[in-house]
Amino acid sequence: MPTYRYSARDAGGQVVESSLDAPSRRDALRVLASRGLQPVRLDESGSAKPAKSAASLIGEVLEKPAFNKSLLLPFLQALHELTASGLSAGEAVRLLSLRLKEPKLRALSATIWTSLSEGRTLSAAMEVIPAVFNRQTVSLVRAAEATGNLTEVIQRLIDHFTQQKEMRQRLTTALVYPVFVCFLAFGVILFFVFFLLPRLQGLLASLGGKLPLSTQIVVAGAQFMVRYGVFLLPVVLLGAIALWRWRLSESGRRVSDAWLVKIAFVRSFVMETTLLNFTQILAVLLENGIPTVEALRLTERTVANRTLQAELHKATDRVLEGASLSAALGQTGFFPDLLLDRLAVGESTGKLAPCLRDISKNYAARHTRRLQALTSVISTAVLLFAFTFVGLIAYAIVSAVLEVSASFKF
């Protein structure tokens, strides 16, 4: 008979951890219910799962819906609406699997409901779908199940992911117009260089005239691209792909990330983005009862820069050895003194999570201003480059037209 390890809350809200023998997971849940325990986690132990055949594995892969992280926020929002109205998480997920109109969201809800109906907790059901739910989300939901404040935690997750989504949208929106102008300018340049200039060149040659120097340079550049562009384009593409593949490798990530934190302008932007995400995620984890060391371990995994991630890992080890958070982070050399001072105050007053929340708000406002300034500079630079290049091409065209006119006159 299988043995099940469980973690459950009794009538007084205390967490109880033990094990029991039962023929199946459903029977184990019935035993817990008869004891007046509300399960938080229930895992089978002491038995190996039978190996699956190749055919069954292929079938599972073919039948598995294509989930992605874009489903996370709408699922949490829909789940929060129902749990906030008083429904249990299981009943809310069941209703979502039946009522949602969007196919992928409904499939995601159905997948989670299947896990719940087999006796898993909500966090355990989310954990088996890592394409949607990251470790931080799963850990927060697990902590919320243990403390009984699931609705509040889901709302905090919604606020966090909404803020991140809005920041990405602001950056994308700010770059739409410059990109559109660049494509338009590129089309005009192609029309001038490959259609209008050759006609003017032929007309002037038939009249015995000569193109101006500026026009000759443009025509020579166009002819070079026509003759050798077929060979240059694959070389450039292969070089870009090789560089990208190297960047994706572990050694490439370490080297390139180390460069990023050394370049002055890039370093400030990378650090600000990292500190914003770090303080936001750590605040959410600590506010919901995750121990400091575990919260730091979870937070460090969200840091994209390998150099900063390694330093945060060392800082977490120092905290585990007994150092304060502010002192451990200060030894990395990446955290500003003002932030460390505020963390030290938060630790001394026992209000570390609210302190991190305030810091994240300040960094969010600063990051928004920096993004606006950066996108403004990028937009101006892109437009200036496009207009300058089009102006040079136009000058070459006008020079050729004037030369043709002079040939007609004389």
C-alpha positions in Angstrom: 0.0 0.0 0.0 1.4 3.4 -0.9 2.6 5.8 1.7 1.7 9.5 1.4 3.6 12.3 3.0 1.3 15.2 3.8 1.3 18.8 5.2 -2.1 20.0 6.4 -3.8 22.6 8.6 -5.9 21.5 11.5 -9.0 23.3 12.9 -6.8 25.7 14.8 -4.9 26.7 11.7 -1.7 24.9 12.8 0.4 23.1 10.1 0.7 19.4 10.7 3.2 17.2 8.8 3.1 13.5 8.9 2.5 10.4 6.7 -0.3 7.8 6.2 -0.9 4.7 4.3 -3.8 4.6 1.8 -4.7 2.6 -1.4 -4.9 5.8 -3.5 -4.6 9.5 -3.4 -8.4 9.9 -3.1 -8.5 7.6 -0.1 -5.6 9.6 1.5 -7.7 12.8 1.0 -10.7 11.1 2.6 -8.6 10.0 5.6 -7.3 13.6 6.1 -10.9 15.0 5.8 -12.1 12.5 8.4 -9.4 13.7 10.8 -10.5 17.3 10.3 -7.3 18.3 8.4 -7.2 20.6 5.3 -4.4 19.3 3.0 -1.7 21.8 1.9 0.6 19.2 0.2 0.1 15.5 -0.4 2.9 13.5 -2.1 3.3 9.8 -2.6 6.6 8.4 -1.2 8.3 5.0 -1.1 7.1 3.8 -4.5 8.4 4.2 -8.0 6.2 5.2 -10.8 5.9 2.7 -13.6 7.9 3.5 -16.8 5.8 4.8 -19.6 6.0 3.3 -23.1 7.4 5.3 -26.0 3.9 5.4 -27.6 2.3 6.8 -24.5 5.0 9.5 -24.2 4.6 10.5 -27.8 0.8 10.6 -27.3 1.2 12.9 -24.3 3.5 15.2 -26.2 1.1 15.4 -29.1 -2.0 16.0 -26.9 -0.3 18.6 -24.6 -1.5 22.1 -25.3 1.1 24.7 -26.2 1.1 26.9 -23.0 3.3 29.9 -22.6 3.8 32.7 -20.1 1.3 35.0 -21.8 -1.4 33.0 -20.1 -0.2 33.6 -16.6 -1.7 37.1 -16.0 -5.1 36.5 -17.5 -5.4 33.2 -15.6 -4.5 34.8 -12.3 -7.0 37.7 -13.0 -9.8 35.3 -13.8 -9.0 33.1 -10.7 -8.9 36.1 -8.4 -12.3 37.3 -9.5 -13.8 34.0 -8.4 -11.8 33.4 -5.2 -12.5 37.0 -4.1 -16.2 36.3 -4.4 -15.9 33.5 -1.9 -15.3 30.4 -4.0 -12.6 27.9 -3.1 -9.6 27.7 -5.4 -10.7 24.2 -6.7 -14.3 25.3 -7.5 -12.9 28.5 -9.1 -10.6 26.5 -11.4 -13.4 24.1 -12.3 -15.7 26.9 -13.3 -12.9 28.5 -15.4 -12.3 25.2 -17.2 -16.0 25.3 -18.2 -16.8 29.0 -18.7 -13.7 30.6 -20.2 -14.0 31.4 -23.9 -10.3 31.7 -24.8 -9.3 28.2 -25.9 -5.8 28.2 -24.4 -6.9 29.6 -21.1 -9.7 27.1 -20.9 -7.2 24.3 -21.7 -4.9 25.6 -19.0 -7.7 25.7 -16.4 -8.8 22.2 -17.4 -5.2 20.9 -17.0 -5.0 22.4 -13.5 -8.5 21.1 -12.6 -7.4 17.6 -13.6 -4.5 17.8 -11.2 -6.7 19.2 -8.5 -9.3 16.4 -9.0 -6.4 13.9 -8.5 -5.8 15.3 -5.0 -3.0 17.7 -5.8 -2.9 21.2 -4.3 -3.1 24.3 -6.5 0.6 25.0 -6.1 1.4 21.4 -7.0 -0.8 21.6 -10.1 0.9 24.8 -11.2 4.3 23.3 -10.6 3.9 20.7 -13.4 3.3 23.6 -15.9 6.6 25.5 -15.7 6.0 27.0 -19.2 3.4 29.2 -17.5 4.1 29.3 -13.7 7.6 30.1 -12.6 9.1 28.9 -9.3 8.4 32.2 -7.6 4.7 32.0 -8.4 4.5 28.4 -7.3 6.3 29.2 -4.0 4.0 32.1 -3.3 0.9 30.1 -3.9 2.2 27.3 -1.8 2.9 29.7 1.1 -0.6 31.2 0.6 -2.2 27.8 0.9 -0.4 27.2 4.1 -1.4 30.6 5.6 -4.9 30.7 4.1 -4.5 34.1 2.3 -4.6 32.8 -1.3 -6.8 35.7 -2.7 -4.5 38.3 -1.3 -1.4 36.7 -2.7 -3.0 36.3 -6.1 -3.8 40.0 -6.1 -0.2 40.9 -5.3 1.0 38.6 -8.1 -1.4 40.3 -10.5 -0.1 43.8 -9.4 3.5 42.6 -9.9 2.9 41.1 -13.4 0.7 44.0 -14.5 3.4 46.5 -13.6 6.0 44.5 -15.6 3.6 44.2 -18.6 3.0 48.0 -18.6 6.7 48.7 -18.6 7.2 46.5 -21.6 4.3 48.0 -23.4 5.6 51.6 -22.8 8.9 50.6 -24.3 7.3 49.0 -27.3 4.9 51.9 -27.9 7.7 54.4 -27.8 9.7 52.6 -30.5 6.8 52.0 -32.9 6.9 55.4 -34.6 10.7 55.4 -35.1 10.7 51.9 -36.6 7.8 52.8 -38.9 9.8 55.9 -40.1 12.9 53.8 -40.7 11.0 51.3 -42.9 9.4 54.2 -44.8 12.8 55.9 -45.3 14.3 52.6 -46.4 11.6 52.1 -49.0 12.2 55.7 -50.3 15.9 55.0 -50.5 15.4 51.8 -52.4 13.1 53.6 -54.9 15.6 56.4 -55.4 18.7 54.2 -55.7 17.4 51.3 -57.8 14.7 52.9 -59.9 15.2 56.7 -60.3 19.0 57.0 -60.3 19.6 54.4 -63.0 17.2 56.2 -65.3 18.8 59.5 -64.7 22.3 57.9 -65.3 21.2 56.4 -68.6 19.6 59.7 -69.7 22.7 61.7 -68.8 25.0 59.2 -70.5 23.0 59.4 -73.7 23.4 63.2 -73.7 27.2 62.9 -73.1 27.0 64.3 -69.6 28.6 63.1 -66.4 27.0 62.4 -63.0 28.1 64.6 -60.1 30.5 63.1 -57.5 27.8 62.7 -54.8 25.6 60.8 -57.3 28.4 58.6 -58.5 29.1 57.6 -54.9 25.5 56.6 -54.4 25.3 54.7 -57.7 28.6 52.9 -56.9 27.2 51.9 -53.5 24.0 50.6 -55.1 25.9 48.6 -57.7 28.2 47.2 -55.0 25.1 46.0 -53.1 23.5 44.5 -56.2 26.7 42.6 -57.2 27.9 41.5 -53.8 24.9 41.8 -51.6 23.9 38.2 -52.3 27.2 37.0 -50.8 27.4 39.6 -48.0 23.9 38.9 -46.7 24.4 35.3 -45.8 27.8 36.2 -44.2 26.1 38.8 -42.1 23.2 36.5 -41.2 25.6 33.6 -40.3 27.7 35.9 -38.2 24.7 37.2 -36.4 23.4 33.7 -35.8 26.8 32.5 -34.5 27.0 35.5 -32.2 23.5 34.9 -30.9 24.2 31.1 -30.3 27.4 32.0 -28.5 25.4 34.5 -26.4 22.9 31.7 -25.5 25.7 29.4 -24.4 26.7 29.4 -20.7 30.2 30.6 -21.4 28.9 33.3 -23.8 26.4 34.5 -21.2 29.1 34.8 -18.5 31.5 36.8 -20.8 28.9 39.1 -22.3 27.1 39.7 -19.0 30.5 40.6 -17.5 31.0 43.1 -20.3 27.5 44.6 -19.7 28.2 45.5 -16.1 31.5 47.2 -17.0 30.2 49.5 -19.8 29.3 52.8 -18.0 25.9 53.7 -19.7 24.8 50.0 -20.1 25.8 49.2 -16.5 23.5 51.8 -15.0 20.5 50.6 -17.0 21.2 46.9 -16.3 21.7 47.6 -12.6 18.5 49.7 -12.3 16.4 47.0 -14.1 17.9 44.3 -11.9 17.4 46.2 -8.7 13.8 46.9 -9.6 13.0 43.2 -10.3 15.0 42.1 -7.3 13.2 44.4 -4.8 9.8 43.7 -6.3 10.1 39.9 -6.2 11.8 39.8 -2.8 9.2 42.1 -1.3 6.3 39.9 -2.6 8.0 36.7 -1.3 8.8 38.1 2.2 5.3 39.6 2.5 3.8 36.2 2.1 5.8 34.4 4.7 8.7 32.9 2.6 11.8 32.7 4.8 14.5 35.2 3.9 17.1 32.7 2.6 14.6 30.8 0.5 13.2 34.1 -0.8 16.7 35.1 -1.8 17.3 31.8 -3.6 14.1 32.2 -5.5 14.8 35.8 -6.4 18.4 35.2 -7.6 17.0 32.7 -10.2 15.1 35.6 -11.8 18.2 37.7 -12.4 19.1 37.5 -16.0 22.7 38.8 -15.8 25.0 35.9 -14.8 27.5 38.1 -13.1 24.9 39.7 -10.9 23.3 36.3 -10.3 26.6 34.9 -9.1 27.1 37.8 -6.7 23.6 37.4 -5.3 24.2 33.7 -4.8 27.3 34.6 -2.7 25.2 37.1 -0.7 22.6 34.5 0.0 25.3 32.2 1.3 26.5 35.0 3.6 22.9 35.5 4.9 22.8 31.7 5.5 26.0 32.0 7.6 24.4 34.7 9.8 25.2 38.0 8.1 22.5 40.7 7.7 20.9 41.2 4.3 22.3 44.7 3.9 25.8 43.7 4.8 25.7 40.6 2.5 24.5 42.7 -0.4 27.0 45.5 0.3 29.9 43.0 -0.2 28.8 42.5 -3.8 29.8 46.0 -4.8 26.8 46.4 -7.0 24.2 47.8 -4.7 24.1 51.6 -4.0 24.8 52.8 -0.5 21.4 54.5 -0.1 19.6 51.3 -0.9 21.8 49.4 1.6 21.1 52.0 4.3 17.4 51.7 3.8 17.6 47.9 4.0 19.6 48.2 7.2 16.9 50.4 8.7 14.2 48.0 7.6 16.0 45.1 9.2 16.6 46.9 12.4 12.9 47.9 12.7 11.6 44.5 11.6 9.9 46.0 8.5 12.1 44.6 5.7 9.3 43.7 3.4 7.5 47.1 3.5 11.0 48.7 3.1 11.6 46.7 0.0 8.2 47.6 -1.3 9.0 51.3 -0.9 12.4 50.9 -2.6 10.8 49.0 -5.5 8.2 51.8 -6.0 11.0 54.4 -6.1 13.0 52.3 -8.6 9.9 51.8 -10.7 9.3 55.5 -11.0 13.0 56.1 -11.7 13.0 53.3 -14.3 10.0 54.7 -16.0 11.7 58.1 -16.3 14.9 56.5 -17.6 12.9 54.4 -20.1 11.1 57.5 -21.4 14.4 59.4 -21.7 16.1 56.4 -23.4 13.3 55.9 -25.9 13.2 59.6 -26.6 16.9 59.6 -27.4 16.6 56.4 -29.5 13.7 57.9 -31.4 15.5 61.1 -32.0 18.7 59.4 -33.1 16.8 57.0 -35.4 14.8 59.8 -37.0 17.8 62.0 -37.4 19.8 59.2 -39.1 16.9 58.3 -41.4 16.2 61.9 -42.4 20.0 62.6 -42.9 20.4 59.6 -45.1 17.3 60.4 -47.1 18.5 64.0 -47.4 21.9 62.8 -48.8 20.1 60.6 -51.4 17.8 63.5 -52.3 20.8 65.7 -52.8 22.4 63.2 -55.1 19.1 62.9 -57.1 18.7 66.7 -57.3 22.4 67.1 -58.4 21.8 64.5 -61.2 18.6 66.3 -62.3 20.4 69.6 -62.4 23.2 68.0 -64.4 20.6 66.6 -66.9 19.0 70.0 -67.1 22.3 71.6 -67.9 23.0 69.0 -70.6 19.7 69.9 -72.2 20.5 73.6 -72.0 23.9 73.5 -73.5 
